């Protein structure tokens, strides 16, 4: 049984807590949040030990692992402290505010042989996993172009100031929405190497970007476009998608539906010439506990299994997440 603590009981923190609370190999030994109202509610309606001081939680509960779901500006210092204590860490995305902050954490986790993971859940979505399998098999030939997109109605009117609207705390569309798409591109195709041009637009926000557009080149030489907008009310919720062109076909996928076009009959088993459609329900392995999507339970299950030594610590490691942080920095630098 892996003893797990949680720091940060906001939207994502509560989701992780529910999943951990139902996990057969995890024991929640402490929950910490600075909001007394949140802690009082958890003390009343949950069985978990609750704290308003994370240092006190660490001292008293002595967790094997900690899930960090606090604003990004706290990630570097908090994760470093946890690693120095010999604690395995799952931290919400993005990894760090600045790429240089992640370098020390990567080395520290390696030197202590500690499991480390960042919450980029798209790698656990069945449709995107199938995209990765097809690309690894060379199913659509040589890749020559991609487009990564995400749209949603997060900021659709002037918004009251919170940490999400403060660039110094990790707010903004680039750090929030776009980081998911960038990380997915890094995973499916190749890490971002350079950004030819970018545009960060403030639509309703005063201090941060609400839309991000960029032309990028990857380490494997493929070029493509990033288009992300969290002020798009034509979408009911966040929608992430990729479109990938190859010499033998094309892949278009979001988290629900995968469409693949093959130019000829020489294609993988289960596919045929022309357009093919598969759905996430056909491509996703079942999980013990469903909340918001199988991918959230699957990523946490992977974290627990990595601590137990049942799976390698290779998916969403600090090292891979640092490549996304680096791409974010390149996009900022290339602003028009």
C-alpha positions as CSV (number, residue, x, y, z in Angstrom):
1,X,0.0,0.0,0.0
2,X,1.4,3.4,-1.1
3,X,0.8,6.2,1.4
4,X,-0.1,9.3,-0.5
5,X,-0.6,12.9,0.6
6,X,-2.3,15.7,-1.4
7,X,-1.3,19.4,-1.4
8,X,-3.9,21.6,-3.0
9,X,-7.6,20.7,-2.9
10,X,-8.8,22.9,-5.8
11,X,-10.6,21.5,-8.9
12,X,-7.8,19.1,-10.0
13,X,-6.8,18.3,-6.4
14,X,-10.3,17.2,-5.5
15,X,-10.4,15.0,-8.6
16,X,-7.1,13.4,-7.8
17,X,-8.2,12.9,-4.2
18,X,-11.4,11.1,-5.3
19,X,-9.4,8.8,-7.5
20,X,-6.7,8.1,-4.9
21,X,-9.4,7.5,-2.3
22,X,-10.8,4.7,-4.4
23,X,-7.4,3.2,-5.5
24,X,-6.9,-0.3,-4.1
25,X,-3.1,0.2,-3.7
26,X,-3.2,3.8,-2.3
27,X,-3.9,5.1,1.2
28,X,-4.6,8.8,1.5
29,X,-2.7,9.8,4.7
30,X,-3.1,13.6,4.4
31,X,-4.8,16.4,2.6
32,X,-3.7,20.0,2.7
33,X,-5.2,23.2,1.5
34,X,-4.8,26.8,2.7
35,X,-8.6,27.3,2.5
36,X,-10.1,26.7,5.9
37,X,-13.5,26.4,4.3
38,X,-12.3,23.6,2.0
39,X,-10.6,21.8,4.9
40,X,-13.6,22.1,7.2
41,X,-15.7,20.5,4.4
42,X,-13.3,17.7,3.9
43,X,-13.0,17.1,7.7
44,X,-16.8,16.8,7.8
45,X,-17.5,14.7,4.8
46,X,-14.3,12.7,4.2
47,X,-12.3,10.2,6.2
48,X,-8.9,11.8,5.4
49,X,-6.6,13.6,7.8
50,X,-6.7,17.3,6.9
51,X,-4.2,20.1,7.3
52,X,-3.8,23.8,6.4
53,X,0.0,23.5,6.7
54,X,1.7,21.1,4.2
55,X,4.9,20.9,6.3
56,X,2.8,19.7,9.3
57,X,1.1,17.2,7.0
58,X,4.5,15.8,5.8
59,X,5.8,15.6,9.4
60,X,2.8,13.9,10.8
61,X,1.5,11.7,8.0
62,X,4.9,10.7,6.5
63,X,3.6,9.9,3.0
64,X,5.6,7.8,0.5
65,X,4.3,10.0,-2.3
66,X,2.7,13.4,-2.7
67,X,0.3,14.9,-5.3
68,X,1.0,18.6,-5.8
69,X,-2.0,20.5,-7.2
70,X,-1.1,24.1,-6.4
71,X,-0.5,27.2,-8.6
72,X,2.5,26.7,-10.9
73,X,4.6,29.4,-9.2
74,X,4.9,27.1,-6.1
75,X,5.9,24.0,-8.1
76,X,9.7,24.4,-8.2
77,X,10.3,25.1,-4.5
78,X,7.7,22.6,-3.2
79,X,8.7,19.8,-5.5
80,X,12.4,20.3,-4.5
81,X,11.5,20.1,-0.9
82,X,9.6,16.9,-1.4
83,X,12.4,15.3,-3.4
84,X,14.9,16.2,-0.8
85,X,12.8,14.4,1.8
86,X,12.8,11.2,-0.4
87,X,9.2,11.5,-1.5
88,X,7.8,10.5,-4.9
89,X,6.1,13.3,-6.6
90,X,3.1,13.8,-9.0
91,X,2.7,17.5,-9.9
92,X,0.1,19.1,-12.0
93,X,1.0,20.7,-15.3
94,X,2.8,22.8,-16.4
95,X,5.9,21.6,-14.6
96,X,7.6,24.9,-13.8
97,X,7.3,28.6,-14.7
98,X,10.7,28.7,-16.2
99,X,12.7,25.9,-18.0
100,X,15.8,26.4,-15.8
101,X,13.8,25.5,-12.7
102,X,13.1,22.0,-14.0
103,X,16.7,21.1,-14.6
104,X,17.6,20.9,-10.9
105,X,14.4,18.9,-10.2
106,X,15.1,16.4,-12.9
107,X,18.6,15.7,-11.6
108,X,17.5,15.6,-8.0
109,X,14.7,13.0,-8.8
110,X,17.2,10.9,-10.7
111,X,19.9,11.0,-7.9
112,X,17.3,9.9,-5.3
113,X,15.7,7.3,-7.6
114,X,12.3,8.9,-7.0
115,X,9.3,8.4,-9.2
116,X,8.2,11.7,-10.8
117,X,5.2,12.5,-13.0
118,X,3.5,15.5,-14.4
119,X,-0.3,15.7,-15.0
120,X,-0.5,15.7,-18.8
121,X,-3.4,13.3,-19.1
122,X,-3.7,13.2,-22.9
123,X,-1.1,10.4,-23.1
124,X,-3.6,8.2,-21.3
125,X,-6.5,8.9,-23.8
126,X,-7.3,5.9,-25.9
127,X,-7.5,7.8,-29.2
128,X,-4.2,9.5,-28.8
129,X,-2.6,6.3,-27.7
130,X,-3.7,4.7,-31.0
131,X,-2.4,7.8,-32.9
132,X,1.0,7.1,-31.2
133,X,0.9,3.4,-32.2
134,X,0.1,4.2,-35.8
135,X,2.8,6.8,-36.0
136,X,5.4,4.5,-34.5
137,X,4.4,1.9,-37.1
138,X,4.9,4.4,-39.9
139,X,1.3,3.7,-41.0
140,X,0.8,7.1,-42.8
141,X,4.3,7.3,-44.2
142,X,6.7,10.2,-43.8
143,X,5.1,13.0,-41.7
144,X,5.4,16.4,-43.3
145,X,2.9,18.6,-41.4
146,X,0.8,18.8,-38.2
147,X,-1.7,21.0,-36.5
148,X,-2.4,21.0,-32.8
149,X,-5.5,22.7,-31.5
150,X,-7.5,23.3,-28.3
151,X,-10.6,25.5,-27.8
152,X,-12.9,26.1,-24.9
153,X,-15.0,28.6,-23.0
154,X,-12.8,29.4,-20.0
155,X,-12.6,33.2,-20.3
156,X,-15.6,34.5,-22.2
157,X,-16.0,37.9,-20.4
158,X,-13.8,40.2,-18.3
159,X,-12.9,38.0,-15.3
160,X,-12.2,38.7,-11.7
161,X,-8.5,38.5,-10.9
162,X,-7.3,35.1,-9.6
163,X,-4.0,33.3,-9.8
164,X,-5.1,32.1,-13.3
165,X,-5.1,35.7,-14.5
166,X,-1.6,36.4,-13.1
167,X,1.3,35.6,-15.4
168,X,3.7,35.5,-12.4
169,X,1.6,32.6,-10.9
170,X,1.3,30.5,-14.1
171,X,-1.9,32.0,-15.4
172,X,-2.9,32.4,-19.1
173,X,-3.9,30.2,-22.0
174,X,-0.3,29.3,-23.0
175,X,0.5,27.8,-19.6
176,X,-2.9,26.2,-19.1
177,X,-4.6,25.1,-22.4
178,X,-1.6,25.3,-24.8
179,X,0.7,23.3,-22.6
180,X,-1.5,20.2,-23.0
181,X,-1.3,20.5,-26.8
182,X,2.4,21.2,-26.9
183,X,3.1,18.2,-24.7
184,X,0.9,16.0,-26.9
185,X,2.8,17.1,-30.0
186,X,6.1,16.4,-28.3
187,X,4.9,12.9,-27.4
188,X,3.3,12.0,-30.7
189,X,5.8,13.4,-33.1
190,X,9.0,15.0,-31.7
191,X,9.9,17.7,-29.2
192,X,9.6,21.3,-30.4
193,X,13.0,22.6,-31.5
194,X,12.2,26.1,-32.7
195,X,9.4,28.6,-33.1
196,X,9.4,30.7,-36.2
197,X,6.6,33.1,-35.1
198,X,4.0,33.3,-32.4
199,X,1.1,35.5,-31.4
200,X,-0.3,35.7,-27.8
201,X,-3.6,37.5,-27.8
202,X,-5.5,39.0,-24.8
203,X,-9.2,39.0,-25.6
204,X,-10.9,39.4,-22.2
205,X,-8.0,39.1,-19.8
206,X,-5.9,42.1,-18.7
207,X,-2.6,40.5,-17.9
208,X,-2.5,37.2,-19.6
209,X,-3.1,35.7,-23.0
210,X,-6.4,34.2,-24.0
211,X,-5.3,32.8,-27.4
212,X,-2.0,31.4,-28.7
213,X,-1.0,30.9,-32.3
214,X,2.5,29.7,-33.4
215,X,4.4,28.2,-36.3
216,X,6.8,25.6,-34.9
217,X,9.5,23.1,-36.1
218,X,10.2,19.8,-34.3
219,X,13.5,18.1,-33.7
220,X,12.7,15.5,-36.5
221,X,12.3,18.3,-39.0
222,X,8.5,18.3,-39.2
223,X,6.9,21.7,-39.1
224,X,3.4,22.7,-38.1
225,X,0.9,25.0,-36.4
226,X,-0.4,25.5,-32.9
227,X,-3.8,27.1,-32.5
228,X,-5.3,27.5,-29.0
229,X,-8.1,29.7,-27.6
230,X,-9.7,29.5,-24.2
231,X,-12.2,32.3,-25.0
232,X,-14.1,30.4,-27.6
233,X,-17.7,29.9,-26.4
234,X,-18.6,27.8,-29.5
235,X,-17.2,24.9,-27.6
236,X,-19.0,23.5,-24.5
237,X,-15.8,22.4,-22.9
238,X,-12.1,22.0,-23.7
239,X,-11.6,20.2,-27.0
240,X,-8.0,19.1,-27.9
241,X,-7.2,17.8,-31.3
242,X,-4.3,16.9,-33.7
243,X,-4.2,16.7,-37.4
244,X,-1.2,14.9,-38.9
245,X,-0.4,14.7,-42.7
246,X,1.9,11.9,-44.1
247,X,2.9,10.7,-47.5
248,X,0.6,7.6,-47.2
249,X,-2.4,9.2,-45.3
250,X,-3.7,11.5,-42.7
251,X,-4.7,11.3,-39.0
252,X,-7.3,13.6,-37.4
253,X,-8.0,12.9,-33.7
254,X,-9.4,14.4,-30.6
255,X,-10.1,12.8,-27.2
256,X,-13.4,11.2,-28.5
257,X,-12.9,10.2,-32.1
258,X,-10.0,9.1,-34.3
259,X,-10.2,9.4,-38.1
260,X,-7.5,7.9,-40.3
261,X,-7.2,8.1,-44.1
262,X,-5.1,5.6,-46.0
263,X,-4.2,6.2,-49.6
264,X,-3.9,2.5,-50.5
265,X,-4.8,-0.9,-49.2
266,X,-1.4,-1.4,-47.5
267,X,-2.5,-0.4,-44.1
268,X,-2.5,-1.8,-40.6
269,X,-4.8,-4.6,-39.5
270,X,-8.3,-3.3,-38.6
271,X,-8.1,-0.5,-41.1
272,X,-8.9,-0.2,-44.8
273,X,-8.2,2.1,-47.7
274,X,-9.9,5.5,-47.4
275,X,-11.4,6.9,-44.2
276,X,-11.6,4.9,-41.0
277,X,-13.3,6.0,-37.8
278,X,-12.7,4.7,-34.3
279,X,-14.0,5.9,-31.0
280,X,-12.4,6.3,-27.6
281,X,-14.9,3.8,-26.2
282,X,-13.3,1.2,-28.5
283,X,-9.7,2.1,-27.7
284,X,-9.7,2.7,-23.9
285,X,-8.9,0.1,-21.3
286,X,-11.4,0.1,-18.4
287,X,-10.4,1.6,-15.0
288,X,-11.4,0.7,-11.5
289,X,-12.8,4.2,-10.8
290,X,-14.2,6.5,-13.4
291,X,-14.1,10.3,-12.9
292,X,-14.3,12.8,-15.8
293,X,-12.6,10.3,-18.1
294,X,-10.6,7.1,-17.8
295,X,-7.4,9.0,-18.5
296,X,-7.4,10.7,-15.0
297,X,-7.6,7.4,-13.2
298,X,-5.2,5.8,-15.6
299,X,-2.5,8.4,-15.1
300,X,-2.8,8.1,-11.3
301,X,-2.8,4.3,-11.5
302,X,0.4,4.6,-13.6
303,X,2.0,6.8,-10.9
304,X,1.1,4.3,-8.1
305,X,2.3,1.3,-10.2
306,X,5.6,3.1,-11.0
307,X,6.2,3.6,-7.3
308,X,5.5,-0.2,-6.8
309,X,8.0,-1.0,-9.5
310,X,5.3,-2.6,-11.7
311,X,5.8,-0.2,-14.7
312,X,8.8,2.0,-15.7
313,X,8.7,5.7,-14.8
314,X,8.7,6.8,-18.4
315,X,5.3,8.5,-19.1
316,X,5.0,12.2,-18.2
317,X,8.3,12.2,-16.3
318,X,9.8,15.5,-15.2
319,X,12.2,15.2,-18.2
320,X,9.5,15.0,-20.8
321,X,7.5,17.8,-19.1
322,X,10.6,20.0,-19.1
323,X,10.6,19.8,-22.9
324,X,7.1,21.3,-22.9
325,X,8.3,24.1,-20.5
326,X,11.1,24.8,-23.0
327,X,8.6,25.0,-25.9
328,X,6.5,27.5,-23.9
329,X,9.6,29.7,-23.4
330,X,10.4,29.5,-27.2
331,X,6.8,30.6,-28.0
332,X,7.1,33.6,-25.6
333,X,10.4,34.6,-27.1
334,X,9.1,34.4,-30.7
335,X,6.1,36.8,-30.1
336,X,5.5,39.1,-33.0
